[in-house]
Amino acid sequence: MIGYLRGRRLALDPERLVLDTNGVGFDLRIPLSTHAELDKLDPDAEVGLFVHTHVRADAIELFGFWTEAERTLFEHLIGISGIGPRLAQVVLSGGSTGDLLNTIGGGNVAALVRIPGIGRKTAERMVLELREKAKTLLAEAGAEPPAAEPQTGREDEQDQAVSALVNLGYRAAEAQRAVSATLAEAPEAEFQDLLRLSLRRLSRL
């Protein structure tokens, strides 16, 4: 697998870079954040990019990133159900890596759903599955911890129910789906009823 490439650019556009490395032209897909950094440089300058090699049954794609943190976040994103590498590229194009980590770490679902291709359920999965990882990456970079988004009582109960189901051995994504579906059918359910009904729903799967 290719993890890093250094060379001179042969072509650059907002989503793509062709990098000449010792006479071999590597075609890399890049997010806008990486494009912005490359665009500041002299076209003949030698550059190095961190690379994720994505292997499919019918193709191999290379994704290039200006920083290792950017690549790490990309790899976390494609581990979420419903987010493939092209959508992860779009997500990273929505702003700086630090801003995105703050958005996820702060649980700001409303900001995430403004990213093209990201619906509310996907945004909720991003927060649920990546919140702690985002905080860790920010801490490693020496950044301030993200401020949590204020929650309503319903959202707090929903998070507690999901957490309880995860502690019982269910996967985070399926727990989130069960709790959301239960709330849709019984929006006034108290916490204990919410947990009980969600468990019943999961047992039928």
C-alpha positions in Angstrom: 0.0 0.0 0.0 1.2 3.5 -0.7 1.3 5.7 2.4 3.3 8.7 1.3 4.4 10.3 -2.0 6.7 13.2 -2.7 7.2 14.8 -6.1 6.2 17.7 -8.4 2.7 18.4 -9.6 1.8 17.8 -13.2 -1.8 18.8 -12.8 -4.0 20.3 -10.1 -7.7 21.0 -9.7 -9.9 21.3 -6.7 -10.5 17.6 -6.4 -7.5 16.0 -8.1 -3.7 16.1 -8.2 -1.3 14.4 -10.6 2.0 14.0 -8.8 5.2 13.2 -10.7 7.4 11.0 -8.5 10.6 9.9 -10.3 8.9 9.9 -13.7 5.7 8.1 -12.6 2.5 10.2 -12.5 0.3 9.3 -9.6 -3.4 10.4 -9.9 -4.6 11.4 -6.4 -8.0 12.6 -5.3 -7.7 15.4 -2.8 -10.1 17.4 -0.5 -10.4 21.2 -0.9 -8.4 21.7 2.3 -5.4 20.0 0.7 -5.9 21.8 -2.6 -5.9 25.2 -0.8 -2.4 24.3 0.6 -1.1 23.1 -2.7 -2.4 26.2 -4.5 -0.3 28.4 -2.3 2.9 26.8 -3.6 5.0 27.4 -6.7 3.9 24.9 -9.3 7.4 23.6 -9.6 7.9 23.1 -5.9 8.4 19.6 -4.6 5.6 18.5 -2.3 4.8 15.5 -0.1 1.4 14.1 0.7 0.1 11.5 3.0 -1.8 8.9 1.0 -4.7 6.5 1.6 -4.8 3.6 -0.9 -8.4 2.5 -1.4 -8.8 -0.9 -3.0 -12.0 -2.0 -4.7 -12.8 -5.0 -6.7 -12.6 -3.1 -9.9 -10.1 -0.3 -9.1 -7.5 1.1 -6.9 -7.9 4.8 -5.9 -5.3 7.0 -4.2 -6.4 9.8 -1.9 -3.9 12.5 -0.9 -3.8 14.7 2.2 -1.7 17.6 3.3 -1.4 16.4 6.9 -1.4 13.0 8.6 -4.3 14.2 10.8 -6.4 14.8 7.7 -5.7 11.3 6.5 -6.5 9.8 9.9 -9.8 11.6 10.0 -10.6 10.4 6.4 -9.9 6.8 7.5 -12.2 7.1 10.5 -14.9 8.6 8.3 -14.9 5.7 5.8 -15.3 3.3 8.7 -18.8 4.7 9.3 -21.7 3.0 7.6 -23.0 5.1 4.7 -19.8 7.0 4.2 -17.6 5.9 1.3 -14.3 7.5 0.3 -15.8 10.0 -2.2 -18.3 11.3 0.5 -15.5 11.4 3.1 -13.5 13.6 0.6 -16.6 15.9 0.4 -16.8 16.0 4.2 -13.1 17.0 4.5 -13.7 19.7 1.8 -16.2 21.5 4.1 -13.5 23.2 6.1 -10.2 22.7 8.0 -9.5 19.5 9.8 -9.5 21.3 13.1 -12.9 22.8 12.4 -14.4 19.5 11.5 -12.9 17.8 14.5 -14.4 20.5 16.7 -17.8 20.1 15.0 -17.8 16.3 15.6 -16.2 16.5 19.1 -18.8 19.1 20.1 -21.7 17.0 18.8 -22.8 19.7 16.4 -25.2 17.6 14.3 -26.8 20.7 12.8 -23.5 21.8 11.3 -22.7 18.4 9.9 -26.0 18.0 8.0 -25.1 21.2 6.1 -22.4 19.2 4.4 -23.6 18.0 0.9 -24.5 14.3 1.0 -24.7 14.1 4.9 -28.2 13.5 6.2 -29.2 13.7 9.8 -28.9 10.0 10.6 -25.4 9.9 9.1 -24.4 13.0 11.0 -25.7 11.4 14.2 -23.6 8.3 13.5 -20.6 10.5 12.9 -21.0 12.1 16.3 -21.8 8.8 18.0 -18.8 6.9 16.6 -16.2 9.6 16.2 -16.8 12.0 19.1 -14.2 10.6 21.4 -11.7 10.0 18.5 -12.1 13.6 17.5 -11.4 14.9 21.0 -8.3 12.6 21.1 -7.0 14.0 17.8 -7.5 17.6 19.0 -5.7 16.8 22.2 -2.8 15.3 20.3 -2.6 18.5 18.2 -2.6 20.6 21.4 -6.0 22.2 20.6 -8.6 23.3 23.0 -11.3 20.7 23.7 -14.6 21.4 21.7 -17.5 23.0 23.4 -20.4 20.6 23.6 -23.6 21.6 21.9 -26.5 22.3 24.3 -28.9 19.4 24.3 -32.6 19.2 25.0 -33.9 16.8 27.6 -35.0 14.5 24.8 -31.6 14.4 23.2 -30.0 13.7 26.5 -32.3 10.8 27.2 -31.7 9.5 23.6 -27.9 9.5 24.2 -28.3 7.8 27.5 -30.5 5.1 26.0 -28.0 4.5 23.1 -25.2 4.3 25.6 -27.1 1.8 27.7 -27.7 -0.4 24.7 -24.1 -0.3 23.7 -23.1 -1.3 27.2 -25.5 -4.3 26.8 -23.4 -5.4 23.7 -25.3 -3.9 20.8 -23.4 -2.0 18.1 -23.6 1.8 18.3 -25.2 2.2 14.9 -28.0 -0.4 15.5 -28.6 1.0 19.0 -29.0 4.5 17.5 -31.4 3.3 14.9 -33.5 1.4 17.4 -33.8 4.4 19.8 -34.6 6.8 17.0 -37.3 4.5 15.6 -38.8 4.1 19.1 -38.9 7.9 19.7 -40.6 8.4 16.3 -43.4 6.0 17.4 -43.5 7.0 21.0 -42.1 10.6 21.3 -43.3 11.0 24.9 -41.8 7.8 26.3 -39.9 8.2 29.5 -36.3 6.9 29.7 -37.1 3.5 31.1 -39.9 2.9 28.5 -37.6 4.2 25.8 -35.0 1.7 26.8 -37.4 -1.2 27.1 -39.1 -0.5 23.8 -35.8 -0.1 22.0 -34.6 -3.5 23.5 -37.8 -5.1 22.3 -37.2 -3.7 18.8 -33.7 -5.0 18.7 -34.7 -8.4 19.8 -37.0 -8.7 16.8 -34.1 -8.1 14.3 
